[in-house]
């Protein structure tokens, strides 16, 4: 981070309720060299002086080149170890014993899958962060530059998108050029990716809350200088946003979120949906989950009773992939904590402690590669843990649509490959047509260092279970996805796979 921002953030408390992160690339090739990045934050999720802390690297899996010991210099809160090698055969994992005066403990990095020839790369980021440019929580938010630098240097993310409220409440379109400049300045292909984005609020019945994401950082802000554009629930339809975005000539997509909230929700019996314009659904944030009406992660402030949830959207024939993000209103993307009362005070507990991350499968860490992958639904959602998930039905992977052949019509084998992030137990649920079909469990400390394979078989004839006459896809189809919950309470949701009968 810049010296100015780091100095402003530095907390005087040292190593109390400390969080230590070690991040490595999530997909590696056998023999590939890579770096482990390290950050240390305190109870307020801000950087701390880690000079009293010593890491002893012990028990690493599939990794060569680690030094025996790593120490931070005076005043340092971040570190980096280069020259590591992925040896596999399937999983790489860095483990360390942490030593501070009077205490010791064990930590591990996120897991990585190691392939002879990686079929894709996997990147984690936060696509829904509010900054001081928003109108909602300006007293506790920080500038866009902070958002990008915190995401990269402290949360060790691969990509981030400030998605500020640039209209409604007390709007000011003059903020937009600052967001454009910040997105351009911090984008570093191959190292860290930024997206230009904004949140567009619409009244219930007019589209609810949606985020818009651009490929380019010179795209315009959605601004109509009209009275009906003001307030927290403007009666301006989502279709008007789409018309504006179409007219820019810039590549974009939108994503609905918080469809399960008690107020200002979007229901899937309404007459608008566009698969091309809105490929992704934000299924979880720190406010809770919109997967289904009753879940372990209800929406903070209450859920609605309308057909407004992800499962309702699937039954209505929509074809959404899924992401999670933070919807953070304290400009702490990727942090484990929730909101703060003020910019540099301890966070309050509001909603869910874990904020959510988007996992994107792409060939490389560039804006165009991530953007194309998101538009083709090569994604899954996670409540902060960087667990590794793969989901297949035959040769079809997450986000794909396939035509049923004779074999699929008679019997379907669904495979989930999974490595949890620092958990020793997990429950994997297969969901068909929005209903939980079967669950399987993994247990034991060894699962955190293994590429665990779980297989489900659905032998019911496809014609018998197919959804027919859906609002947005009348032809018969069946849709599957997986929901995973580990022993620490972290969740993952895969983007679905659709099987069409016609």
C-alpha positions as CSV (number, residue, x, y, z in Angstrom):
1,X,0.0,0.0,0.0
2,X,1.1,3.6,-0.4
3,X,3.0,4.9,2.7
4,X,0.3,7.5,3.2
5,X,-2.6,5.1,3.3
6,X,-0.7,2.6,5.4
7,X,0.3,5.2,7.9
8,X,-3.3,6.3,8.2
9,X,-4.5,2.8,8.8
10,X,-1.8,1.6,11.2
11,X,-3.4,0.5,14.5
12,X,-1.5,0.9,17.7
13,X,-2.7,-2.5,19.0
14,X,-0.1,-5.2,18.2
15,X,-1.1,-8.8,17.5
16,X,-4.3,-8.8,19.5
17,X,-7.0,-10.8,17.8
18,X,-4.6,-11.0,14.9
19,X,-5.5,-12.5,11.5
20,X,-2.7,-13.9,9.4
21,X,-3.3,-14.7,5.8
22,X,-1.0,-16.7,3.5
23,X,-2.2,-16.7,-0.1
24,X,-0.9,-18.8,-3.0
25,X,-2.2,-19.2,-6.6
26,X,-5.3,-21.5,-6.6
27,X,-4.3,-23.5,-9.7
28,X,-0.7,-24.5,-10.4
29,X,1.2,-26.6,-12.9
30,X,3.6,-29.3,-11.8
31,X,7.0,-27.6,-11.5
32,X,5.6,-24.1,-11.7
33,X,7.3,-21.5,-9.6
34,X,5.1,-19.2,-7.6
35,X,5.1,-16.8,-4.6
36,X,3.3,-17.0,-1.2
37,X,2.0,-13.6,-0.1
38,X,1.4,-12.8,3.6
39,X,-0.6,-10.1,5.4
40,X,-1.3,-9.5,9.1
41,X,-4.3,-7.5,10.3
42,X,-5.7,-6.7,13.8
43,X,-9.2,-6.8,15.3
44,X,-10.3,-3.9,13.2
45,X,-9.2,-5.6,10.0
46,X,-6.5,-3.0,9.5
47,X,-2.8,-3.7,9.1
48,X,-0.7,-4.1,12.3
49,X,3.0,-4.0,13.0
50,X,3.9,-7.7,12.8
51,X,7.6,-7.5,13.8
52,X,6.9,-9.6,16.9
53,X,5.6,-12.5,14.8
54,X,7.6,-15.4,13.5
55,X,6.4,-18.0,11.0
56,X,8.0,-21.5,11.1
57,X,7.1,-23.3,7.9
58,X,6.3,-26.9,8.8
59,X,4.2,-29.6,7.2
60,X,3.8,-28.1,3.7
61,X,2.1,-30.2,1.1
62,X,3.1,-30.3,-2.6
63,X,5.4,-27.3,-2.2
64,X,9.2,-26.9,-2.3
65,X,11.5,-24.0,-1.6
66,X,10.0,-22.6,1.7
67,X,12.5,-21.2,4.1
68,X,12.5,-22.6,7.6
69,X,11.5,-19.3,9.2
70,X,10.0,-16.0,8.0
71,X,10.2,-12.7,10.0
72,X,8.6,-9.3,9.4
73,X,10.7,-6.2,9.6
74,X,9.9,-3.4,12.0
75,X,6.6,-1.8,11.1
76,X,5.8,-4.3,8.3
77,X,2.4,-6.0,8.0
78,X,2.9,-7.7,4.6
79,X,5.4,-10.1,3.2
80,X,6.2,-12.2,0.2
81,X,8.2,-15.4,-0.4
82,X,9.3,-16.0,-4.0
83,X,10.8,-19.0,-5.7
84,X,8.5,-21.7,-4.4
85,X,7.8,-24.7,-6.6
86,X,4.6,-26.7,-7.0
87,X,5.5,-30.4,-6.7
88,X,1.9,-31.8,-6.3
89,X,0.9,-34.4,-7.2
90,X,-2.7,-33.0,-6.7
91,X,-2.6,-30.3,-3.9
92,X,-0.2,-27.6,-2.8
93,X,-0.6,-26.1,0.7
94,X,1.6,-24.0,2.8
95,X,1.5,-24.5,6.6
96,X,3.2,-22.6,9.3
97,X,3.5,-22.5,13.1
98,X,3.0,-19.0,14.3
99,X,5.1,-17.7,17.2
100,X,4.5,-14.5,19.1
101,X,5.6,-13.6,22.6
102,X,3.7,-16.0,25.0
103,X,1.6,-17.7,22.3
104,X,1.8,-20.1,19.4
105,X,-0.6,-21.4,16.8
106,X,-1.0,-23.1,13.4
107,X,-2.1,-21.6,10.2
108,X,-2.3,-22.6,6.5
109,X,-2.6,-21.0,3.2
110,X,-5.5,-21.4,0.8
111,X,-5.2,-24.8,-1.0
112,X,-4.1,-25.0,-4.6
113,X,-4.8,-27.8,-7.2
114,X,-1.7,-28.9,-9.1
115,X,-2.1,-30.3,-12.6
116,X,0.3,-31.5,-15.2
117,X,-1.4,-29.2,-17.6
118,X,-3.9,-26.9,-15.8
119,X,-7.3,-26.9,-17.6
120,X,-7.9,-23.3,-16.3
121,X,-6.7,-20.9,-13.7
122,X,-8.9,-19.8,-10.7
123,X,-9.1,-16.3,-9.3
124,X,-10.8,-14.9,-6.2
125,X,-12.2,-11.4,-5.9
126,X,-14.8,-9.1,-4.5
127,X,-17.2,-7.5,-7.0
128,X,-19.3,-5.4,-4.7
129,X,-17.5,-2.9,-2.5
130,X,-18.7,0.6,-1.4
131,X,-16.2,3.4,-1.0
132,X,-16.4,7.1,0.1
133,X,-17.8,7.8,-3.4
134,X,-21.0,6.1,-2.4
135,X,-23.9,7.9,-0.8
136,X,-24.9,5.2,1.7
137,X,-22.2,5.1,4.4
138,X,-19.8,7.9,3.6
139,X,-18.8,8.4,7.2
140,X,-17.2,5.0,7.5
141,X,-16.1,4.3,3.9
142,X,-12.7,5.1,2.5
143,X,-11.5,6.3,-1.0
144,X,-11.5,4.0,-4.1
145,X,-7.7,4.0,-4.1
146,X,-7.9,2.4,-0.6
147,X,-10.3,-0.2,-1.9
148,X,-8.0,-1.3,-4.6
149,X,-4.8,-1.3,-2.5
150,X,-6.5,-3.0,0.4
151,X,-7.9,-5.7,-1.8
152,X,-4.5,-6.3,-3.4
153,X,-2.0,-5.9,-0.5
154,X,-4.0,-6.8,2.6
155,X,-6.8,-9.2,1.5
156,X,-4.5,-10.7,-1.2
157,X,-7.3,-10.8,-3.8
158,X,-6.9,-11.2,-7.5
159,X,-9.5,-8.7,-8.6
160,X,-12.0,-6.2,-7.1
161,X,-14.7,-3.8,-8.2
162,X,-15.9,-0.8,-6.2
163,X,-19.7,-0.7,-7.0
164,X,-20.8,2.6,-5.6
165,X,-24.2,4.2,-5.5
166,X,-23.7,6.9,-8.0
167,X,-27.4,7.9,-8.2
168,X,-30.2,7.9,-5.6
169,X,-29.9,9.3,-2.1
170,X,-27.6,12.3,-2.6
171,X,-26.2,11.6,-6.0
172,X,-23.3,13.4,-7.6
173,X,-22.2,12.2,-11.1
174,X,-19.0,14.3,-10.7
175,X,-17.6,11.4,-8.7
176,X,-17.5,9.1,-11.7
177,X,-14.3,10.4,-13.3
178,X,-12.4,9.7,-10.1
179,X,-13.6,6.1,-10.2
180,X,-12.6,5.8,-13.8
181,X,-9.1,7.1,-13.0
182,X,-8.7,4.8,-10.0
183,X,-9.7,1.7,-12.0
184,X,-7.3,2.5,-14.7
185,X,-4.4,3.3,-12.3
186,X,-4.6,0.1,-10.3
187,X,-5.2,-2.4,-13.1
188,X,-2.1,-4.6,-13.5
189,X,-2.7,-7.5,-16.0
190,X,-1.2,-10.7,-14.7
191,X,-1.0,-9.4,-11.1
192,X,-4.2,-7.7,-10.2
193,X,-7.4,-6.7,-12.1
194,X,-9.8,-3.9,-11.5
195,X,-13.3,-3.4,-12.8
196,X,-15.3,-0.2,-13.3
197,X,-18.7,-0.8,-11.9
198,X,-21.6,0.9,-10.1
199,X,-24.8,-0.1,-8.2
200,X,-28.1,0.8,-9.7
201,X,-31.0,0.8,-7.3
202,X,-34.6,0.4,-8.6
203,X,-37.9,0.2,-6.8
204,X,-39.6,-3.1,-6.2
205,X,-41.3,-4.0,-9.4
206,X,-38.8,-2.0,-11.4
207,X,-35.9,-4.3,-11.0
208,X,-34.6,-4.1,-7.4
209,X,-30.9,-3.7,-6.7
210,X,-28.4,-4.5,-9.5
211,X,-24.7,-3.9,-10.2
212,X,-23.4,-3.0,-13.6
213,X,-19.9,-4.0,-14.7
214,X,-17.9,-2.6,-17.6
215,X,-15.0,-4.1,-19.5
216,X,-13.5,-0.8,-20.2
217,X,-12.5,2.0,-17.7
218,X,-13.6,4.9,-19.9
219,X,-17.3,3.9,-19.9
220,X,-20.0,6.4,-18.8
221,X,-22.0,6.6,-15.6
222,X,-25.7,6.0,-15.7
223,X,-27.1,9.4,-14.9
224,X,-30.5,10.9,-15.7
225,X,-31.0,14.3,-14.2
226,X,-34.6,13.7,-13.2
227,X,-36.5,13.7,-10.0
228,X,-37.6,10.1,-10.3
229,X,-33.9,9.1,-10.3
230,X,-33.5,10.3,-6.8
231,X,-34.1,8.5,-3.5
232,X,-33.3,5.0,-2.4
233,X,-35.9,3.3,-4.7
234,X,-36.2,5.2,-7.9
235,X,-39.2,4.1,-10.1
236,X,-36.9,3.8,-13.1
237,X,-37.0,0.4,-14.7
238,X,-34.1,-1.9,-15.0
239,X,-34.9,-2.0,-18.8
240,X,-34.0,1.7,-18.9
241,X,-30.6,1.0,-17.4
242,X,-30.1,-1.7,-20.1
243,X,-31.1,0.8,-22.8
244,X,-28.6,3.3,-21.5
245,X,-25.8,0.7,-21.3
246,X,-26.6,-0.6,-24.8
247,X,-26.3,2.9,-26.1
248,X,-22.8,3.4,-24.7
249,X,-21.3,0.9,-27.1
250,X,-19.3,-0.5,-24.3
251,X,-19.2,-4.2,-23.2
252,X,-21.1,-4.7,-19.9
253,X,-23.2,-7.0,-17.9
254,X,-25.5,-6.5,-14.9
255,X,-26.1,-8.8,-11.8
256,X,-29.1,-8.7,-9.5
257,X,-28.5,-9.0,-5.7
258,X,-30.5,-9.3,-2.5
259,X,-33.5,-10.5,-4.3
260,X,-34.6,-12.3,-1.1
261,X,-34.7,-9.2,1.1
262,X,-37.9,-8.2,2.8
263,X,-38.2,-4.9,0.9
264,X,-37.2,-3.8,-2.6
265,X,-36.8,-7.3,-3.9
266,X,-37.0,-8.7,-7.4
267,X,-39.4,-11.6,-8.0
268,X,-39.1,-14.1,-10.8
269,X,-42.8,-14.0,-11.8
270,X,-42.2,-10.5,-13.1
271,X,-42.0,-10.1,-16.9
272,X,-38.3,-9.1,-17.5
273,X,-35.1,-11.0,-17.6
274,X,-32.3,-11.0,-20.1
275,X,-29.8,-13.9,-20.3
276,X,-27.4,-11.9,-22.5
277,X,-27.4,-8.7,-20.3
278,X,-27.4,-10.4,-16.9
279,X,-25.4,-13.7,-16.8
280,X,-24.7,-13.7,-13.1
281,X,-26.6,-13.6,-9.8
282,X,-25.1,-12.4,-6.5
283,X,-26.3,-15.3,-4.4
284,X,-24.6,-14.2,-1.1
285,X,-23.1,-11.1,0.6
286,X,-22.5,-10.0,4.1
287,X,-26.2,-9.3,4.3
288,X,-27.0,-13.0,3.8
289,X,-28.1,-15.4,1.1
290,X,-30.8,-15.1,-1.6
291,X,-30.5,-18.8,-2.6
292,X,-33.8,-19.8,-1.0
293,X,-36.5,-18.7,1.5
294,X,-35.2,-20.7,4.5
295,X,-31.5,-21.1,4.8
296,X,-28.7,-21.0,7.4
297,X,-27.8,-17.5,6.0
298,X,-31.0,-15.5,6.1
299,X,-31.0,-11.9,4.8
300,X,-30.2,-9.3,7.5
301,X,-33.4,-7.3,8.1
302,X,-35.7,-10.2,7.0
303,X,-36.6,-12.3,4.0
304,X,-39.7,-12.0,1.7
305,X,-42.2,-14.6,0.9
306,X,-42.3,-14.0,-2.8
307,X,-40.8,-16.2,-5.5
308,X,-37.8,-14.0,-5.4
309,X,-34.9,-16.4,-4.7
310,X,-32.2,-18.1,-6.8
311,X,-34.1,-21.3,-6.8
312,X,-37.2,-19.5,-8.0
313,X,-35.2,-17.9,-10.8
314,X,-34.0,-21.3,-11.9
315,X,-37.5,-22.7,-11.9
316,X,-38.7,-19.7,-14.0
317,X,-36.1,-20.7,-16.6
318,X,-33.4,-18.1,-16.1
319,X,-29.8,-19.1,-16.7
320,X,-27.7,-17.4,-14.1
321,X,-24.3,-18.3,-12.9
322,X,-23.5,-17.4,-9.3
323,X,-21.1,-15.1,-7.5
324,X,-20.8,-13.9,-4.0
325,X,-19.2,-10.7,-2.8
326,X,-19.1,-8.5,0.3
327,X,-21.5,-5.5,-0.3
328,X,-19.1,-4.0,2.2
329,X,-20.0,-0.6,3.5
330,X,-16.6,0.1,5.2
331,X,-14.3,-0.4,2.2
332,X,-12.6,-3.5,3.5
333,X,-12.9,-5.9,0.5
334,X,-12.0,-9.5,1.4
335,X,-11.8,-8.8,5.1
336,X,-13.5,-11.3,7.5
337,X,-15.2,-8.5,9.4
338,X,-18.4,-6.7,8.7
339,X,-19.2,-3.0,9.1
340,X,-17.6,-0.2,11.2
341,X,-19.3,2.7,12.9
342,X,-16.5,5.0,11.7
343,X,-13.6,4.6,9.3
344,X,-11.0,3.5,11.8
345,X,-13.0,2.0,14.6
346,X,-13.7,-1.7,15.4
347,X,-16.4,-3.2,13.2
348,X,-19.9,-3.8,14.5
349,X,-21.5,-7.2,14.1
350,X,-24.3,-6.7,11.6
351,X,-25.4,-9.3,9.1
352,X,-22.9,-12.2,8.6
353,X,-19.3,-12.0,9.6
354,X,-18.1,-13.5,6.4
355,X,-18.5,-11.2,3.4
356,X,-18.3,-13.4,0.4
357,X,-16.0,-13.8,-2.6
358,X,-16.5,-14.5,-6.3
359,X,-14.4,-17.4,-7.8
360,X,-13.8,-17.1,-11.5
361,X,-12.3,-19.8,-13.8
362,X,-10.3,-18.1,-16.6
363,X,-7.2,-18.7,-18.7
364,X,-5.3,-15.7,-17.3
365,X,-5.5,-12.8,-14.8
366,X,-6.6,-10.1,-17.2
367,X,-9.7,-7.9,-17.3
368,X,-10.8,-9.3,-20.6
369,X,-10.3,-13.0,-19.6
370,X,-12.2,-12.5,-16.3
371,X,-14.9,-10.5,-18.0
372,X,-15.5,-13.2,-20.7
373,X,-15.4,-16.0,-18.1
374,X,-18.1,-14.2,-16.0
375,X,-20.3,-13.6,-19.0
376,X,-20.1,-17.4,-19.7
377,X,-20.8,-18.2,-16.1
378,X,-17.5,-19.9,-15.3
379,X,-17.9,-19.0,-11.7
380,X,-18.8,-20.2,-8.2
381,X,-19.7,-18.3,-5.0
382,X,-18.1,-18.6,-1.6
383,X,-18.6,-17.1,1.8
384,X,-15.0,-16.0,2.1
385,X,-13.2,-19.4,2.3
386,X,-11.1,-20.0,-0.8
387,X,-12.1,-23.6,-1.0
388,X,-11.6,-25.3,-4.4
389,X,-14.7,-26.6,-6.2
390,X,-15.3,-28.2,-9.6
391,X,-18.6,-29.5,-10.8
392,X,-19.3,-31.7,-13.9
393,X,-22.1,-33.7,-15.5
394,X,-20.3,-35.8,-18.1
395,X,-18.2,-33.4,-20.0
396,X,-20.3,-30.4,-19.1
397,X,-18.8,-28.0,-16.5
398,X,-20.2,-25.1,-14.4
399,X,-22.3,-22.6,-16.3
400,X,-22.8,-24.8,-19.3
401,X,-25.9,-25.9,-21.2
402,X,-26.0,-29.3,-22.9
403,X,-28.5,-31.2,-25.1
404,X,-29.6,-34.5,-23.6
405,X,-28.5,-37.6,-25.5
406,X,-29.9,-41.1,-24.8
407,X,-27.4,-41.7,-22.0
408,X,-28.2,-38.4,-20.1
409,X,-31.9,-39.1,-20.5
410,X,-31.6,-42.4,-18.7
411,X,-28.9,-41.7,-16.1
412,X,-26.7,-38.8,-15.1
413,X,-23.4,-39.0,-13.1
414,X,-22.6,-35.7,-11.3
415,X,-19.1,-35.3,-10.0
416,X,-17.9,-32.8,-7.4
417,X,-14.2,-32.2,-6.8
418,X,-13.6,-30.4,-3.6
419,X,-10.8,-29.2,-1.3
420,X,-11.8,-27.2,1.7
421,X,-10.0,-24.1,2.9
422,X,-8.8,-25.1,6.5
423,X,-11.8,-27.3,7.3
424,X,-11.9,-31.0,8.4
425,X,-15.6,-31.7,7.6
426,X,-18.0,-30.8,4.8
427,X,-21.5,-31.5,3.5
428,X,-22.1,-31.5,-0.2
429,X,-25.6,-31.2,-1.4
430,X,-26.8,-31.9,-5.0
431,X,-29.7,-29.6,-5.9
432,X,-31.9,-30.5,-8.9
433,X,-34.5,-28.0,-10.2
434,X,-34.1,-26.0,-7.0
435,X,-34.7,-28.9,-4.6
436,X,-32.1,-30.7,-2.6
437,X,-31.8,-34.2,-4.1
438,X,-29.0,-35.9,-2.1
439,X,-26.1,-35.1,0.3
440,X,-22.8,-36.6,0.9
441,X,-20.2,-35.9,3.6
442,X,-16.4,-35.7,3.8
443,X,-14.6,-35.9,7.2
444,X,-11.1,-36.0,8.6
445,X,-8.1,-33.7,8.7
446,X,-6.7,-35.2,5.5
447,X,-9.5,-33.7,3.3
448,X,-7.9,-30.2,3.6
449,X,-4.8,-31.5,1.7
450,X,-6.6,-33.7,-0.9
451,X,-8.5,-33.3,-4.1
452,X,-11.6,-35.1,-2.8
453,X,-14.0,-36.6,-5.4
454,X,-17.7,-37.1,-4.7
455,X,-20.0,-38.7,-7.2
456,X,-23.8,-38.6,-7.4
457,X,-26.0,-40.6,-9.7
458,X,-29.4,-39.5,-10.8
459,X,-31.2,-42.4,-12.4
460,X,-34.6,-40.9,-12.7
461,X,-35.7,-40.5,-16.4
462,X,-35.0,-37.0,-17.5
463,X,-38.4,-36.6,-19.1
464,X,-40.1,-37.4,-15.8
465,X,-38.2,-34.8,-13.7
466,X,-37.9,-32.0,-16.4
467,X,-39.3,-28.6,-15.8
468,X,-41.8,-27.6,-18.6
469,X,-43.4,-24.4,-19.5
470,X,-41.1,-22.2,-17.5
471,X,-41.7,-18.5,-17.9
472,X,-38.3,-17.7,-19.5
473,X,-37.5,-21.1,-21.0
474,X,-40.7,-23.0,-21.9
475,X,-38.9,-26.0,-23.5
476,X,-38.3,-28.9,-21.0
477,X,-35.0,-28.8,-19.1
478,X,-33.3,-30.0,-15.9
479,X,-30.9,-27.9,-13.9
480,X,-28.3,-29.0,-11.3
481,X,-25.9,-27.2,-9.0
482,X,-24.0,-28.1,-5.8
483,X,-24.1,-26.3,-2.4
484,X,-21.3,-27.1,0.0
485,X,-21.1,-26.3,3.7
486,X,-17.9,-27.0,5.7
487,X,-17.5,-27.6,9.4
488,X,-16.5,-23.9,10.0
489,X,-19.8,-22.7,8.5
490,X,-18.4,-21.5,5.2
491,X,-20.5,-22.2,2.1
492,X,-19.9,-22.5,-1.6
493,X,-22.5,-22.6,-4.4
494,X,-21.5,-23.7,-8.0
495,X,-23.0,-22.2,-11.1
496,X,-25.5,-24.6,-12.5
497,X,-25.4,-27.0,-15.4
498,X,-28.5,-27.1,-17.6
499,X,-29.6,-30.2,-19.6
500,X,-32.1,-29.4,-22.4
501,X,-34.4,-32.1,-23.8
502,X,-35.2,-30.2,-27.0
